[in-house]
Amino acid sequence: MVIVGALVLGAAAMPAFTVPATAHPADRVWVAVEGANRTVQVDIGRRRVIDRVPTPGGPHNITVSADGTVAVSLWSSDSIAIIRGASTTFVELGGRPHDVKIAGRRIVVANEGTRRVQLVRFDGTLVRRILLKSQPHDLAVDPLGRRAWVTLDGSDDLAVVNLVRRAPVRYVSTGEQPHDISFAPDGTLWVTDWMGAVHVYSVPRGTLIETVPLGVEAHHLAFTTDGRRAWITDHGSDRLFVLRVSTRRVLASKAFPGAPHHVAITADGRFVVVADNENGRLIVYDEATRRRVSTIRVGAGPHGVWATA
């Protein structure tokens, strides 16, 4: 079911609260604030929240398309929210949607409760469901938008889902414990591990290139805009790791003052933004110097963070 409006899931469009802003959009990120049931836009340069959108249902993971469409998984419910300008559409998908990514004009959803990857148009129309052998957790869409690589709860496999044509799901065994997953700018596939490492694979075959030991529970990752470095959060050790992409060498290991969850790099490449889930804030670093430069309060339980293009 698609619903546009009101506060209740299944009712329709609700306007976003907007504060006039003058800073360049390249300094902005969107944040899924799970404990506050809000999705907020933050101007990192001005250090303030500029949009607050009610999204009841536990906003968890988030993504933003090139045209500014925001998709949020509502992990405590059976829905996702699609934010376009001042309108919010809630799409009931059943199960428990966990992750969302963009492929062209569609939103790709990893739905743990239904054991499916689901494809949803920006207007909220559900166009396809793909059954997997286990619960999908996180996903990454390849640079051409043709395939989604998906980590699975309770399995060491990566599922490879064709988004363009109906084809059997392919599985790649890793022998590890895959968690988050992302394509590096050089085309390699990086997968964090619940046990503290990051694994780098070639595509399309999914051949392991290298495993890099990090901390206790490697959580989430983001790549710098020049493609040279990866920032990885480790929730188990409350640390951040910075790696050189070309050599996979660890350049820095930094203690984090809280519970690091998702990380994003602003589109201008200046700032690294990390969600501190424990303390209801974003911690911002200068990417070039790796020094902490600001703290921005966003509300209880921030998890997903995504930079605008």
Protein Blocks (a to p, Z undefined) as FASTA:
>chain_A
ZZedjjbehiacddddddddfbdfklpccdddfknopacdddfklopafbdcddehiiab
dcddfkopacdddfkbcbdcddehjbccdddeehjafbdcdehjaccdddfklopacddd
fkopafbdcddfbdcfbdcddfkopaccdddehiabdcdddfkbccddddddehiacfbd
cddfkopacdddfkopacddddfkopafbdcdfblmccbdcddfkopaccdddfklopad
dddfklopafbdcddebjddbddddfklmaccdddfknopacdddfklopafbdcdebeh
iabdcddZZ
